[in-house]
């Protein structure tokens, strides 16, 4: 009877990762140079929107997310942009939006003084330490 793989012992008592072994079918495909089936087209619009709305909510800040429309062709192929520009309110809620193929302008109004009060009451920036951000803003990881 096969036993499941056990993690190797660690002198510090920490759990070690178990090596991942691909299933036999994957191994035989890679050894025979078989080509995987083509991947379906990727539509990242919904993911992009949720991430952008999350940025608005995480900072309690209205956000304008613009995206172009149309198709661009190049040597490596073509890419179709999905439009769907939008404005999110300070908690990430959609306030105004455009369609996938719409050209145009959308606007929204916000009470910035009220937003600043709410942001302060939530304590979103209370624990941030911008004096340590220098390394993050550098190109090479230095603090200068």
N, C-alpha and C positions, 0 to 999 in steps of 0.2 A: 504494500500500500504506500503510495507516494505521500510524503509529508510536505506541508507547505514550507517555503523557504523561511529560514530563521535569520534575524539580523545578526551580524557578527558581534562578538562581545566587545565592549568598550571599557578601557581601564578607568574612565571617569564616570561610568554608570549612565552615560547618555545613550539614547536610542540611535542606532545607526540605520540609514536608509537601506531598504532591501533592493538589490539590483532588479531592474525591470527587464524581463526577457520577452521578446516579441513572440506571439503565437507561431506555431509551425507554418501556417499558411503564409504569414508575412515573411518568414525566413525563406521559404521556398520561392516566393515571388521575387524577393530581392536577389537571391542567388541566380535565378534564371533570367534576370534583367527584364522581367515582365513590366510593362508600363501600367501604372494605375489608371483607373477610369478618369476621364477629364473631370475637373472640379466644376461644380455649377457656378454661374456668375455670382459674385459677391455684391450684396446690396447692404452697405453699412449705414444707411440713413438712420434707421431707428437707434442703433448703437450710438452714432454720432450725436443724435438729439439728446438721448438720455445722459450722455457724458457732459454735454454742454449745459443741460438743465441742472445737473449735479453741481457744476461749477458755480452757477448762479446761487443755488441753495446753500452750498458750503460757505459762501462768502456773504450771504444775504445781500446780494447785489444784482440789479437788473442786468441782463445780458442780451446783446444783439449778436446773432449767429447768421452770417451770410454765406451763401454757397451759390456758385454759378450754375448755369444750365447749359445744355448742348453737348455736342460730341467733338472731341479733338482727336485727330489722327496723326500718328507719328511713325517712325521707323519700327518701333517695337510693337505697334498695334494701335488700338484706339481706346479711349476712355470716355464714358458718358457720365456727365455730372447730373446729380439728382435734384438740384435746386433745394426746395423746402426750407428756405431761409425763415427765421422766426425771431421773435423777441420773447424772452422769458422774464418773469417778474422775480423779485428778490427771494422767493422760496422755490423757484424753479418752475412755477406754473407757466403754461403757454398763454401769452397775452395777445399775440398777433402772429400770423403765419402765412406763408405763400405756398403754392402748390409745387409739384415736381417740375413743371415746365413753365411756370409763370415768371414773367418779367414784371418788375414794378417796384413800388416803394411801400413799406409798411412803417407805421409810427406807433408809439405808445407814450403816454405821459405817466410820470411817477412823482410822488412827493418825496424828494430826496432828504428833506429834514426828518420826515417820519421814518423813512428807511434807516437813516443814521441812528435814530433813537432805538428802533427795534434791534438793529445790529448790535448796539451797545448793550441792550438788555439781555440779549442771548449770550453775551460773553464770547463771541466768536474769535475776537482778536486778542483776548485777555492773555492767553498763554503762548502766544507767538513770540519768537525771539529773533527779530530781524537782524540783530547784531551778529548772528551766526550765519546769515544767508550768503555772505561773501563767497564762500567756497562753492555754493550752489550756482551762483551767477557767473563764475569764472569758466573759461574754456578748458583749462587744464587741471582743475581741482585744487588750485592754490587759493589761499585766502586773500590774495591781493587783487 
